[in-house]
């Protein structure tokens, strides 16, 4: 789980997907945004919060744009 630098969003790596939640006060509201990525071991936002990276398996890292959910790069 990774918090957006603004503190208003959370990205959670679940077993079968990556879910994006909005933080409203002391509760999470489910967003309709999910990514179908299985087996994410670690997830982290960039310093500005516009990208987040997902480590999948032993040697794959996917970098996604947080706002458009596009994957501009794969390492």
N, CA, C and O atoms as a printed pandas DataFrame, in Angstrom:
     atom_number atom_name residue_name chain_id  residue_number  x_coord  y_coord  z_coord
0              1         N          UNK        A               1    0.844   -1.156    0.000
1              2        CA          UNK        A               1    0.000    0.000    0.000
2              3         C          UNK        A               1    0.902    1.235    0.000
3              4         O          UNK        A               1    1.919    1.286    0.692
4              5         N          UNK        A               2    0.496    2.234   -0.803
5              6        CA          UNK        A               2    1.260    3.478   -0.887
6              7         C          UNK        A               2    0.308    4.657   -0.878
7              8         O          UNK        A               2   -0.706    4.661   -1.576
8              9         N          UNK        A               3    0.650    5.663   -0.073
9             10        CA          UNK        A               3   -0.135    6.887   -0.023
10            11         C          UNK        A               3    0.397    7.884   -1.048
11            12         O          UNK        A               3    1.608    8.029   -1.219
12            13         N          UNK        A               4   -0.506    8.556   -1.715
13            14        CA          UNK        A               4   -0.149    9.643   -2.625
14            15         C          UNK        A               4    0.494   10.752   -1.799
15            16         O          UNK        A               4    0.103   10.939   -0.647
16            17         N          UNK        A               5    1.464   11.496   -2.333
17            18        CA          UNK        A               5    2.090   12.566   -1.553
18            19         C          UNK        A               5    1.109   13.620   -1.029
19            20         O          UNK        A               5    1.388   14.268   -0.020
20            21         N          UNK        A               6   -0.026   13.800   -1.694
21            22        CA          UNK        A               6   -1.021   14.761   -1.206
22            23         C          UNK        A               6   -1.789   14.212   -0.012
23            24         O          UNK        A               6   -2.352   14.981    0.768
24            25         N          UNK        A               7   -1.819   12.883    0.141
25            26        CA          UNK        A               7   -2.533   12.253    1.236
26            27         C          UNK        A               7   -3.992   11.972    0.944
27            28         O          UNK        A               7   -4.701   11.472    1.817
28            29         N          UNK        A               8   -4.468   12.278   -0.266
29            30        CA          UNK        A               8   -5.874   12.096   -0.606
30            31         C          UNK        A               8   -6.163   10.808   -1.371
31            32         O          UNK        A               8   -7.326   10.510   -1.641
32            33         N          UNK        A               9   -5.136   10.039   -1.726
33            34        CA          UNK        A               9   -5.321    8.808   -2.492
34            35         C          UNK        A               9   -4.422    7.714   -1.936
35            36         O          UNK        A               9   -3.359    7.982   -1.376
36            37         N          UNK        A              10   -4.873    6.472   -2.104
37            38        CA          UNK        A              10   -4.099    5.304   -1.694
38            39         C          UNK        A              10   -4.135    4.296   -2.835
39            40         O          UNK        A              10   -5.184    4.074   -3.440
40            41         N          UNK        A              11   -2.997    3.690   -3.127
41            42        CA          UNK        A              11   -2.917    2.609   -4.107
42            43         C          UNK        A              11   -2.576    1.340   -3.336
43            44         O          UNK        A              11   -1.562    1.279   -2.641
44            45         N          UNK        A              12   -3.434    0.325   -3.465
45            46        CA          UNK        A              12   -3.250   -0.933   -2.737
46            47         C          UNK        A              12   -2.975   -2.072   -3.707
47            48         O          UNK        A              12   -3.695   -2.247   -4.690
48            49         N          UNK        A              13   -1.952   -2.829   -3.432
49            50        CA          UNK        A              13   -1.635   -4.008   -4.224
50            51         C          UNK        A              13   -2.309   -5.205   -3.571
51            52         O          UNK        A              13   -1.875   -5.675   -2.519
52            53         N          UNK        A              14   -3.370   -5.696   -4.196
53            54        CA          UNK        A              14   -4.076   -6.873   -3.706
54            55         C          UNK        A              14   -3.551   -8.103   -4.437
55            56         O          UNK        A              14   -2.676   -7.979   -5.293
56            57         N          UNK        A              15   -4.065   -9.276   -4.118
57            58        CA          UNK        A              15   -3.571  -10.505   -4.719
58            59         C          UNK        A              15   -3.788  -10.537   -6.223
59            60         O          UNK        A              15   -2.903  -10.946   -6.974
60            61         N          UNK        A              16   -4.967  -10.105   -6.665
61            62        CA          UNK        A              16   -5.312  -10.232   -8.077
62            63         C          UNK        A              16   -5.441   -8.920   -8.829
63            64         O          UNK        A              16   -5.727   -8.931  -10.027
64            65         N          UNK        A              17   -5.238   -7.771   -8.155
65            66        CA          UNK        A              17   -5.381   -6.479   -8.822
66            67         C          UNK        A              17   -4.724   -5.382   -8.004
67            68         O          UNK        A              17   -4.288   -5.603   -6.874
68            69         N          UNK        A              18   -4.661   -4.203   -8.589
69            70        CA          UNK        A              18   -4.215   -3.007   -7.895
70            71         C          UNK        A              18   -5.413   -2.074   -7.833
71            72         O          UNK        A              18   -5.975   -1.710   -8.866
72            73         N          UNK        A              19   -5.804   -1.690   -6.635
73            74        CA          UNK        A              19   -6.989   -0.860   -6.434
74            75         C          UNK        A              19   -6.561    0.532   -5.985
75            76         O          UNK        A              19   -5.603    0.700   -5.230
76            77         N          UNK        A              20   -7.303    1.522   -6.473
77            78        CA          UNK        A              20   -7.039    2.915   -6.112
78            79         C          UNK        A              20   -8.217    3.413   -5.283
79            80         O          UNK        A              20   -9.371    3.307   -5.697
80            81         N          UNK        A              21   -7.911    3.956   -4.112
81            82        CA          UNK        A              21   -8.941    4.442   -3.200
82            83         C          UNK        A              21   -8.739    5.927   -2.935
83            84         O          UNK        A              21   -7.617    6.431   -2.987
84            85         N          UNK        A              22   -9.827    6.617   -2.652
85            86        CA          UNK        A              22   -9.784    8.009   -2.226
86            87         C          UNK        A              22   -9.901    8.048   -0.711
87            88         O          UNK        A              22  -10.659    7.271   -0.129
88            89         N          UNK        A              23   -9.167    8.935   -0.070
89            90        CA          UNK        A              23   -9.209    9.081    1.380
90            91         C          UNK        A              23  -10.134   10.251    1.708
91            92         O          UNK        A              23   -9.872   11.393    1.330
92            93         N          UNK        A              24  -11.208    9.947    2.412
93            94        CA          UNK        A              24  -12.178   10.967    2.813
94            95         C          UNK        A              24  -12.271   10.987    4.336
95            96         O          UNK        A              24  -12.969   10.163    4.927
96            97         N          UNK        A              25  -11.578   11.913    4.963
97            98        CA          UNK        A              25  -11.584   11.979    6.426
98            99         C          UNK        A              25  -10.884   10.770    7.010
99           100         O          UNK        A              25   -9.680   10.587    6.830
100          101         N          UNK        A              26  -11.656    9.938    7.720
101          102        CA          UNK        A              26  -11.086    8.753    8.332
102          103         C          UNK        A              26  -11.565    7.470    7.662
103          104         O          UNK        A              26  -11.513    6.402    8.273
104          105         N          UNK        A              27  -12.028    7.554    6.428
105          106        CA          UNK        A              27  -12.483    6.358    5.717
106          107         C          UNK        A              27  -11.997    6.395    4.275
107          108         O          UNK        A              27  -11.651    7.448    3.740
108          109         N          UNK        A              28  -11.982    5.227    3.667
109          110        CA          UNK        A              28  -11.611    5.086    2.270
110          111         C          UNK        A              28  -12.871    4.938    1.437
111          112         O          UNK        A              28  -13.760    4.160    1.785
112          113         N          UNK        A              29  -12.956    5.672    0.351
113          114        CA          UNK        A              29  -14.064    5.462   -0.570
114          115         C          UNK        A              29  -13.509    4.750   -1.794
115          116         O          UNK        A              29  -12.493    5.158   -2.358
116          117         N          UNK        A              30  -14.177    3.698   -2.192
117          118        CA          UNK        A              30  -13.697    2.880   -3.302
118          119         C          UNK        A              30  -13.814    3.653   -4.605
119          120         O          UNK        A              30  -14.860    4.228   -4.908
120          121         N          UNK        A              31  -12.763    3.662   -5.350
121          122        CA          UNK        A              31  -12.754    4.278   -6.667
122          123         C          UNK        A              31  -13.024    3.181   -7.686
123          124         O          UNK        A              31  -12.781    2.006   -7.412
124          125         N          UNK        A              32  -13.513    3.545   -8.830
125          126        CA          UNK        A              32  -13.793    2.546   -9.859
126          127         C          UNK        A              32  -12.534    2.184  -10.633
127          128         O          UNK        A              32  -12.582    1.405  -11.585
128          129         N          UNK        A              33  -11.418    2.752  -10.221
129          130        CA          UNK        A              33  -10.174    2.519  -10.951
130          131         C          UNK        A              33   -9.418    1.327  -10.378
131          132         O          UNK        A              33   -9.021    1.337   -9.213
132          133         N          UNK        A              34   -9.224    0.319  -11.185
133          134        CA          UNK        A              34   -8.420   -0.839  -10.810
134          135         C          UNK        A              34   -7.553   -1.231  -11.997
135          136         O          UNK        A              34   -7.909   -0.987  -13.150
136          137         N          UNK        A              35   -6.427   -1.835  -11.704
137          138        CA          UNK        A              35   -5.534   -2.364  -12.726
138          139         C          UNK        A              35   -5.419   -3.860  -12.501
139          140         O          UNK        A              35   -5.222   -4.305  -11.370
140          141         N          UNK        A              36   -5.538   -4.629  -13.551
141          142        CA          UNK        A              36   -5.502   -6.086  -13.442
142          143         C          UNK        A              36   -4.058   -6.581  -13.511
143          144         O          UNK        A              36   -3.611   -7.088  -14.540
144          145         N          UNK        A              37   -3.344   -6.429  -12.410
145          146        CA          UNK        A              37   -1.964   -6.901  -12.289
146          147         C          UNK        A              37   -1.915   -7.853  -11.111
147          148         O          UNK        A              37   -2.260   -7.484   -9.989
148          149         N          UNK        A              38   -1.487   -9.072  -11.368
149          150        CA          UNK        A              38   -1.419  -10.081  -10.309
150          151         C          UNK        A              38    0.000  -10.183   -9.764
151          152         O          UNK        A              38    0.975  -10.046  -10.503
152          153         N          UNK        A              39    0.098  -10.420   -8.486
153          154        CA          UNK        A              39    1.385  -10.704   -7.851
154          155         C          UNK        A              39    2.285   -9.507   -7.655
155          156         O          UNK        A              39    3.506   -9.642   -7.735
156          157         N          UNK        A              40    1.730   -8.353   -7.403
157          158        CA          UNK        A              40    2.551   -7.163   -7.148
158          159         C          UNK        A              40    3.169   -7.283   -5.751
159          160         O          UNK        A              40    2.455   -7.431   -4.759
160          161         N          UNK        A              41    4.488   -7.218   -5.685
161          162        CA          UNK        A              41    5.188   -7.364   -4.415
162          163         C          UNK        A              41    5.370   -6.053   -3.684
163          164         O          UNK        A              41    5.335   -6.011   -2.455
164          165         N          UNK        A              42    5.567   -4.973   -4.441
165          166        CA          UNK        A              42    5.821   -3.674   -3.830
166          167         C          UNK        A              42    5.275   -2.586   -4.738
167          168         O          UNK        A              42    5.278   -2.717   -5.962
168          169         N          UNK        A              43    4.806   -1.515   -4.120
169          170        CA          UNK        A              43    4.240   -0.402   -4.873
170          171         C          UNK        A              43    4.698    0.896   -4.222
171          172         O          UNK        A              43    4.764    0.991   -2.997
172          173         N          UNK        A              44    5.018    1.907   -5.051
173          174        CA          UNK        A              44    5.544    3.164   -4.509
174          175         C          UNK        A              44    5.237    4.300   -5.466
175          176         O          UNK        A              44    5.307    4.138   -6.684
176          177         N          UNK        A              45    4.890    5.466   -4.895
177          178        CA          UNK        A              45    4.649    6.671   -5.677
178          179         C          UNK        A              45    5.959    7.394   -5.950
179          180         O          UNK        A              45    6.925    7.260   -5.200
180          181         N          UNK        A              46    5.979    8.164   -7.039
181          182        CA          UNK        A              46    7.106    9.059   -7.296
182          183         C          UNK        A              46    7.004   10.246   -6.348
183          184         O          UNK        A              46    5.988   10.418   -5.674
184          185         N          UNK        A              47    8.033   11.052   -6.294
185          186        CA          UNK        A              47    8.033   12.194   -5.372
186          187         C          UNK        A              47    6.923   13.184   -5.679
187          188         O          UNK        A              47    6.336   13.747   -4.755
188          189         N          UNK        A              48    6.621   13.408   -6.939
189          190        CA          UNK        A              48    5.564   14.340   -7.307
190          191         C          UNK        A              48    4.180   13.733   -7.256
191          192         O          UNK        A              48    3.191   14.465   -7.216
192          193         N          UNK        A              49    4.081   12.410   -7.256
193          194        CA          UNK        A              49    2.803   11.726   -7.182
194          195         C          UNK        A              49    2.139   11.477   -8.514
195          196         O          UNK        A              49    1.033   10.938   -8.546
196          197         N          UNK        A              50    2.771   11.848   -9.625
197          198        CA          UNK        A              50    2.145   11.644  -10.913
198          199         C          UNK        A              50    2.424   10.254  -11.487
199          200         O          UNK        A              50    1.748    9.834  -12.427
200          201         N          UNK        A              51    3.394    9.540  -10.945
201          202        CA          UNK        A              51    3.684    8.166  -11.348
202          203         C          UNK        A              51    3.690    7.273  -10.113
203          204         O          UNK        A              51    3.960    7.723   -9.000
204          205         N          UNK        A              52    3.383    5.979  -10.339
205          206        CA          UNK        A              52    3.636    4.988   -9.306
206          207         C          UNK        A              52    4.206    3.753   -9.964
207          208         O          UNK        A              52    3.876    3.435  -11.107
208          209         N          UNK        A              53    5.060    3.060   -9.240
209          210        CA          UNK        A              53    5.757    1.892   -9.763
210          211         C          UNK        A              53    5.277    0.643   -9.044
211          212         O          UNK        A              53    5.024    0.664   -7.839
212          213         N          UNK        A              54    5.151   -0.459   -9.803
213          214        CA          UNK        A              54    4.731   -1.752   -9.260
214          215         C          UNK        A              54    5.809   -2.775   -9.575
215          216         O          UNK        A              54    6.191   -2.945  -10.733
216          217         N          UNK        A              55    6.295   -3.450   -8.557
217          218        CA          UNK        A              55    7.263   -4.525   -8.753
218          219         C          UNK        A              55    6.500   -5.838   -8.824
219          220         O          UNK        A              55    5.837   -6.232   -7.864
220          221         N          UNK        A              56    6.596   -6.517   -9.966
221          222        CA          UNK        A              56    5.872   -7.763  -10.201
222          223         C          UNK        A              56    6.891   -8.857  -10.479
223          224         O          UNK        A              56    7.778   -8.696  -11.318
224          225         N          UNK        A              57    6.758   -9.956   -9.778
225          226        CA          UNK        A              57    7.697  -11.053   -9.974
226          227         C          UNK        A              57    9.072  -10.693   -9.450
227          228         O          UNK        A              57    9.210   -9.896   -8.522
228          229         N          UNK        A              58   10.093  -11.294  -10.060
229          230        CA          UNK        A              58   11.456  -11.057   -9.594
230          231         C          UNK        A              58   12.180   -9.961  -10.360
231          232         O          UNK        A              58   13.116   -9.358   -9.835
232          233         N          UNK        A              59   11.761   -9.693  -11.596
233          234        CA          UNK        A              59   12.540   -8.745  -12.384
234          235         C          UNK        A              59   11.705   -7.839  -13.289
235          236         O          UNK        A              59   12.204   -7.387  -14.319
236          237         N          UNK        A              60   10.462   -7.565  -12.937
237          238        CA          UNK        A              60    9.632   -6.678  -13.750
238          239         C          UNK        A              60    9.121   -5.513  -12.909
239          240         O          UNK        A              60    8.613   -5.702  -11.804
240          241         N          UNK        A              61    9.264   -4.319  -13.446
241          242        CA          UNK        A              61    8.754   -3.111  -12.794
242          243         C          UNK        A              61    7.913   -2.354  -13.801
243          244         O          UNK        A              61    8.393   -1.993  -14.876
244          245         N          UNK        A              62    6.660   -2.116  -13.454
245          246        CA          UNK        A              62    5.756   -1.341  -14.291
246          247         C          UNK        A              62    5.602    0.040  -13.686
247          248         O          UNK        A              62    5.374    0.175  -12.484
248          249         N          UNK        A              63    5.726    1.067  -14.514
249          250        CA          UNK        A              63    5.553    2.445  -14.065
250          251         C          UNK        A              63    4.295    2.988  -14.730
251          252         O          UNK        A              63    4.191    3.001  -15.957
252          253         N          UNK        A              64    3.335    3.439  -13.914
253          254        CA          UNK        A              64    2.049    3.927  -14.408
254          255         C          UNK        A              64    1.883    5.400  -14.106
255          256         O          UNK        A              64    2.358    5.901  -13.087
256          257         N          UNK        A              65    1.198    6.086  -15.013
257          258        CA          UNK        A              65    0.774    7.454  -14.755
258          259         C          UNK        A              65   -0.444    7.363  -13.849
259          260         O          UNK        A              65   -1.404    6.669  -14.185
260          261         N          UNK        A              66   -0.430    8.040  -12.720
261          262        CA          UNK        A              66   -1.515    7.930  -11.751
262          263         C          UNK        A              66   -2.825    8.483  -12.286
263          264         O          UNK        A              66   -3.884    7.923  -12.007
264          265         N          UNK        A              67   -2.779    9.559  -13.039
265          266        CA          UNK        A              67   -3.997   10.231  -13.469
266          267         C          UNK        A              67   -4.639    9.599  -14.702
267          268         O          UNK        A              67   -5.864    9.610  -14.822
268          269         N          UNK        A              68   -3.845    9.050  -15.619
269          270        CA          UNK        A              68   -4.399    8.457  -16.838
270          271         C          UNK        A              68   -4.369    6.936  -16.835
271          272         O          UNK        A              68   -5.000    6.310  -17.686
272          273         N          UNK        A              69   -3.655    6.333  -15.902
273          274        CA          UNK        A              69   -3.481    4.888  -15.767
274          275         C          UNK        A              69   -2.804    4.258  -16.979
275          276         O          UNK        A              69   -2.987    3.070  -17.242
276          277         N          UNK        A              70   -2.032    5.036  -17.710
277          278        CA          UNK        A              70   -1.253    4.510  -18.818
278          279         C          UNK        A              70    0.085    4.020  -18.293
279          280         O          UNK        A              70    0.613    4.531  -17.305
280          281         N          UNK        A              71    0.612    3.033  -18.968
281          282        CA          UNK        A              71    1.914    2.489  -18.596
282          283         C          UNK        A              71    2.937    2.968  -19.624
283          284         O          UNK        A              71    3.158    2.290  -20.627
284          285         N          UNK        A              72    3.567    4.128  -19.395
285          286        CA          UNK        A              72    4.508    4.646  -20.393
286          287         C          UNK        A              72    5.830    3.888  -20.444
287          288         O          UNK        A              72    6.560    3.994  -21.429
288          289         N          UNK        A              73    6.150    3.125  -19.399
289          290        CA          UNK        A              73    7.424    2.420  -19.416
290          291         C          UNK        A              73    7.337    1.100  -18.670
291          292         O          UNK        A              73    6.533    0.925  -17.755
292          293         N          UNK        A              74    8.183    0.187  -19.089
293          294        CA          UNK        A              74    8.301   -1.137  -18.492
294          295         C          UNK        A              74    9.778   -1.436  -18.362
295          296         O          UNK        A              74   10.511   -1.361  -19.349
296          297         N          UNK        A              75   10.230   -1.775  -17.166
297          298        CA          UNK        A              75   11.641   -2.079  -16.951
298          299         C          UNK        A              75   11.818   -3.530  -16.600
299          300         O          UNK        A              75   12.943   -3.979  -16.382
